[in-house]
Amino acid sequence: MALTNYNTKVAIVYSSITGNTEELINLLFSYLQSYSVTVMKVKIEDFNLQTISEYDAIIIGTYTWGNGEIPVEMRSLYREVERQNVGHLVTGVVGTGDRFYPHFCGAVDEFRDMLYVHTILTATMKIELTPQQQDHSKCEKFVRLLMERMMGQRTA
Ligand SMILES: Cc1cc2nc3c(=O)[nH]c(=O)nc-3n(C[C@H](O)[C@H](O)[C@H](O)COP(=O)(O)O)c2cc1C
């Protein structure tokens, strides 16, 4: 069944300092292009937090900072999803990190736990630094899972 009829809206909201997470997000964005959905890819500083509930699905992309922490600019998104009534929202969280640190992609874990409680968490993905060729199939699967779940929600 095509998703075209529903004007389904997906947001990819992310933060990236050195470009690793942005590269990952660009990959996901390219896989999303093969679906008939409206996709908005936006950096956290340009995202209007009051529009969260208008989306059918949100993909959150974050690097990890400090000792396994969510970067400071992503914390308002965390708090708003937690605060707003977004039980209908299909979500996925992805991130890049470095196994050198004790809490590899700790920010992904923190978002995951919150999204599991407040939204329809569907998929998570952690990538070591920059996405490699072998990560492309993971990205394709991540997007597919999200789209299937969203379609299931719309037809339920
Ligand atoms: C000060 C500092 C602290 C970091 N802490 C962690 C960490 O706790 N866990 C982790 O997995 N990666 C950690 N990283 C690695 C970054 O998350 C990783 O390089 C990431 O890919 C950067 O994403 P970006 O290129 O999108 O900015 C840290 C990096 C720096 C510079």
PDBQT file of the ligand as one rigid body, heavy atoms in Angstrom, charges set to zero:
ROOT
HETATM    1  C1  LIG A 201      34.985  15.618  24.631  1.00  0.00    +0.000 C 
HETATM    2  C2  LIG A 201      34.373  14.440  23.899  1.00  0.00    +0.000 A 
HETATM    3  C3  LIG A 201      33.644  13.523  24.616  1.00  0.00    +0.000 A 
HETATM    4  C4  LIG A 201      33.087  12.408  23.976  1.00  0.00    +0.000 A 
HETATM    5  N1  LIG A 201      32.400  11.476  24.709  1.00  0.00    +0.000 NA
HETATM    6  C5  LIG A 201      31.918  10.363  24.101  1.00  0.00    +0.000 A 
HETATM    7  C6  LIG A 201      31.249   9.351  24.847  1.00  0.00    +0.000 A 
HETATM    8  O1  LIG A 201      31.070   9.441  26.054  1.00  0.00    +0.000 OA
HETATM    9  N2  LIG A 201      30.787   8.267  24.176  1.00  0.00    +0.000 N 
HETATM   10  C7  LIG A 201      30.960   8.093  22.837  1.00  0.00    +0.000 A 
HETATM   11  O2  LIG A 201      30.525   7.084  22.304  1.00  0.00    +0.000 OA
HETATM   12  N3  LIG A 201      31.610   9.032  22.096  1.00  0.00    +0.000 NA
HETATM   13  C8  LIG A 201      32.093  10.155  22.694  1.00  0.00    +0.000 A 
HETATM   14  N4  LIG A 201      32.736  11.114  21.953  1.00  0.00    +0.000 N 
HETATM   15  C9  LIG A 201      32.919  10.888  20.503  1.00  0.00    +0.000 C 
HETATM   16  C10 LIG A 201      31.882  11.600  19.626  1.00  0.00    +0.000 C 
HETATM   17  O3  LIG A 201      30.573  11.329  20.029  1.00  0.00    +0.000 OA
HETATM   18  C11 LIG A 201      32.090  11.109  18.197  1.00  0.00    +0.000 C 
HETATM   19  O4  LIG A 201      33.329  11.578  17.707  1.00  0.00    +0.000 OA
HETATM   20  C12 LIG A 201      30.962  11.524  17.272  1.00  0.00    +0.000 C 
HETATM   21  O5  LIG A 201      31.064  10.788  16.070  1.00  0.00    +0.000 OA
HETATM   22  C13 LIG A 201      30.998  13.004  16.945  1.00  0.00    +0.000 C 
HETATM   23  O6  LIG A 201      29.877  13.268  16.152  1.00  0.00    +0.000 OA
HETATM   24  P1  LIG A 201      29.820  14.469  15.105  1.00  0.00    +0.000 P 
HETATM   25  O7  LIG A 201      30.940  14.271  14.104  1.00  0.00    +0.000 OA
HETATM   26  O8  LIG A 201      28.480  14.328  14.480  1.00  0.00    +0.000 OA
HETATM   27  O9  LIG A 201      29.967  15.732  15.881  1.00  0.00    +0.000 OA
HETATM   28  C14 LIG A 201      33.284  12.229  22.573  1.00  0.00    +0.000 A 
HETATM   29  C15 LIG A 201      34.033  13.172  21.861  1.00  0.00    +0.000 A 
HETATM   30  C16 LIG A 201      34.580  14.263  22.505  1.00  0.00    +0.000 A 
HETATM   31  C17 LIG A 201      35.420  15.247  21.709  1.00  0.00    +0.000 C 
ENDROOT
TORSDOF 0
